[in-house]
Amino acid sequence: MTGFHTFEIIRPIMSNGRPPMPIVPIERVRPSPPPRIEKRGLGPAIPLPPEPAFVEPPAPAPLNLAPVLATGLPSNGANAPIAPVIRAVCHGTGMHVAAMKSERRTAPIVKSRQIAFYVSRRFTGRSLPQIGKAFGDRDHTTVLHGCKRVEAVVRKYGRPAEDTVEAWIAHLWKLEWPKGTA
């Protein structure tokens, strides 16, 4: 009986002097509301819209991205803007620009983001840090990893018939990507 009395003496110390919390039946537990994300100094919190469910985009009509890309992809690609490429990838994959720049990592968003990394690198001549900054301030190593993933897919399945932004987007989007890293 000595051990039992020792426990009774230690119990208030172990529980910080408080009685144990009651067990709440499962029926009474309610899910908590989604967290509100606040930007410092920008006023009240603005809840993010719920992530749209991924819907396989319909078979793409021939992409006429001339107006999208007309804002300037020079023939040599030197220091071309990245925003038109992002819009072109969003148009070709059915994603929103906000999703491409968000922290979300669902498979379709990651796939289209990595396609955009690769196409941006290939057609704009911008550096990895510049591309990362255009995609929501991502690190250059994230861009490098995305480009390597796309290069692995290109090695496995081949290149598109035409060397245009539209052809690369359509070709890479329709392919089945291997799971895991490059």
Beta strands, then each sheet from edge to edge (+ up, - down):
end
